Amino acid sequence: MNITGATMLGFPDQPCNYSGGNKPASTPTIGTSLGDSLSESVKSISAIALRYDVRSITPRDMAKMSQELYDSGAISLKNHAFISFQPELNPSYNATIGRFTNTTAHPDIPRNFLDEWNDRLAEQLKNGASDEIVNNTRQVLSILDNLNVLRKTMLSRKDSVLCKQLQV
């Protein structure tokens, strides 16, 4: 049975290792099991979901969150690339993209990335984007939505065992 971090966030076709993100999975040692590894992964992803609110997060923190999810094995490299790519982090943004779009970079002002990705999907569907582009956007939306639901659930159950273990 191949259980993956990506499966936890809704993508059984995107294998990732629970044993440390981009590192190959290792054989469990004495005293460990798949259950222990899975439990640690759930704790790791839950802690990330509690630390970052995808409905109010800065582009800089979005990139950090994506790195943490990838390092924990919860998302694929492809999804990490989509989530972590934040053009406003580029020091040349205002002189390049910003100049042509009449916008200014605000990498440290929180915004709702769940809404932004939903808007992106609506625009792609309206303009006939390729199935690949639409599917990539849907995957990112699913990851962000799952993190949002997990965060809401955890915060509504502050007395839960996992919250106590995560010291929430």
Residue pairs with C-beta under 8 A, 6 or more apart in sequence:
2 15
3 18
3 34
3 38
4 12
4 14
4 15
4 16
4 17
4 18
4 73
5 16
5 17
5 18
5 21
5 41
5 45
5 72
5 73
5 74
5 75
6 12
6 13
6 14
6 15
6 16
6 74
6 75
6 76
6 79
8 41
8 42
8 45
8 74
9 45
9 69
9 74
9 75
9 142
9 143
9 146
9 147
10 139
10 142
10 143
10 146
11 76
11 79
11 139
11 142
11 143
14 75
14 76
14 78
14 79
14 139
15 76
16 73
16 74
16 75
16 76
17 23
17 24
17 25
17 73
18 25
18 37
18 38
18 40
18 41
18 73
19 25
19 26
19 37
19 73
20 71
20 72
20 73
21 70
21 71
21 72
21 73
22 70
22 71
22 77
28 34
28 36
28 37
41 72
41 73
41 74
42 162
43 162
43 165
43 166
44 72
44 74
45 69
45 72
45 74
45 150
46 150
46 154
46 162
46 166
47 166
48 65
48 68
48 69
48 72
48 74
48 147
49 147
49 148
49 150
49 151
49 154
50 151
50 154
50 155
50 166
50 168
51 65
52 61
52 62
52 64
52 65
52 147
52 151
53 148
53 151
54 62
54 65
54 112
54 113
54 114
54 144
54 147
54 148
54 151
55 112
55 113
55 114
55 115
55 148
56 110
56 111
56 112
57 65
57 110
57 111
57 113
58 107
58 108
58 109
58 110
58 111
59 86
59 88
59 89
59 106
59 107
59 108
59 111
60 86
60 89
60 107
60 108
61 110
62 83
62 84
62 86
62 113
63 83
63 84
63 85
63 86
63 89
65 83
66 75
66 80
66 83
66 84
67 80
67 84
69 75
69 80
69 83
69 143
70 76
70 77
70 79
70 80
70 84
75 83
75 143
78 136
79 139
79 140
79 143
82 136
82 139
82 140
83 140
83 143
83 144
86 107
87 93
87 97
87 105
88 105
88 106
88 107
89 105
89 107
90 96
90 97
90 105
93 105
94 104
94 105
97 103
98 104
98 105
113 144
114 141
114 144
114 145
114 148
117 137
117 140
117 141
117 144
118 141
120 137
121 134
121 137
121 138
121 141
124 133
124 134
124 137
125 134
154 160
154 162
154 163
154 168
155 168
157 163
158 168
